[in-house]
């Protein structure tokens, strides 16, 4: 993490869903475990918020793709078993 958040934000944008989710789980675990300073806790919280946004964007994108696929009319021969 950086103090100004610029590198963190840039690095967060390149994370895949699973990477962001796994890191978010680790952030939550560390926060729940306690034993960190206030400054460390705030930095972890901010990182967790960024990771949650990444996960949310991935899930919203997946939902949009699914909705689009379901909205398309089925073409003849697709998804039908005529055998």
C-alpha positions in Angstrom: 0.0 0.0 0.0 1.1 3.5 -0.6 0.5 6.6 1.5 -1.3 8.5 -1.3 -3.3 5.6 -2.6 -2.4 6.1 -6.3 -0.3 3.0 -6.8 -2.8 1.0 -4.7 -5.7 2.2 -6.9 -3.9 1.5 -10.1 -2.9 -2.0 -8.9 -6.5 -2.7 -7.7 -7.8 -2.0 -11.2 -5.8 -4.9 -12.7 -7.0 -7.5 -10.2 -9.2 -10.3 -11.3 -12.3 -11.2 -9.2 -10.7 -14.1 -7.4 -7.5 -12.2 -6.6 -9.5 -9.2 -5.2 -11.8 -11.6 -3.2 -8.9 -13.5 -1.7 -7.1 -10.3 -0.7 -10.4 -8.9 0.8 -10.8 -12.0 2.9 -7.3 -11.5 4.2 -7.9 -7.9 5.0 -11.1 -8.8 6.9 -9.2 -11.5 8.8 -6.5 -9.1 9.8 -9.0 -6.5 10.9 -11.0 -9.0 12.9 -7.8 -10.4 14.6 -7.0 -6.9 15.9 -3.6 -6.1 17.2 -3.0 -3.4 14.6 -2.5 0.3 15.2 -5.2 2.8 14.3 -3.2 3.9 11.3 -2.8 0.3 10.1 -6.4 -0.5 10.7 -7.5 2.6 8.6 -5.2 1.6 5.8 -6.6 -2.0 5.9 -10.1 -0.6 5.9 -9.4 1.6 2.9 -7.8 -1.3 1.0 -10.8 -3.4 1.8 -13.2 -0.8 0.4 -11.2 -0.7 -2.8 -11.2 -4.4 -3.1 -14.9 -4.6 -2.5 -15.4 -2.1 -5.3 -13.3 -4.3 -7.6 -15.4 -7.4 -6.7 -18.6 -5.4 -7.2 -17.6 -4.3 -10.6 -16.7 -7.8 -11.7 -20.0 -9.2 -10.4 -22.0 -6.4 -12.0 -20.2 -7.1 -15.3 -21.0 -10.8 -15.0 -24.6 -10.0 -14.3 -24.8 -7.7 -17.3 -23.3 -10.4 -19.5 -25.7 -13.0 -18.2 -28.7 -10.7 -18.6 -27.6 -10.0 -22.2 -27.2 -13.6 -23.0 -30.6 -14.5 -21.6 -32.3 -11.6 -23.5 -31.0 -12.8 -26.9 -33.5 -14.8 -28.8 -32.5 -18.4 -29.3 -31.4 -19.1 -32.8 -32.7 -22.3 -34.5 -30.4 -25.2 -33.7 -29.0 -23.6 -30.5 -29.9 -25.2 -27.3 -32.4 -27.6 -28.8 -31.8 -31.3 -28.9 -33.5 -32.7 -32.0 -31.7 -36.1 -31.8 
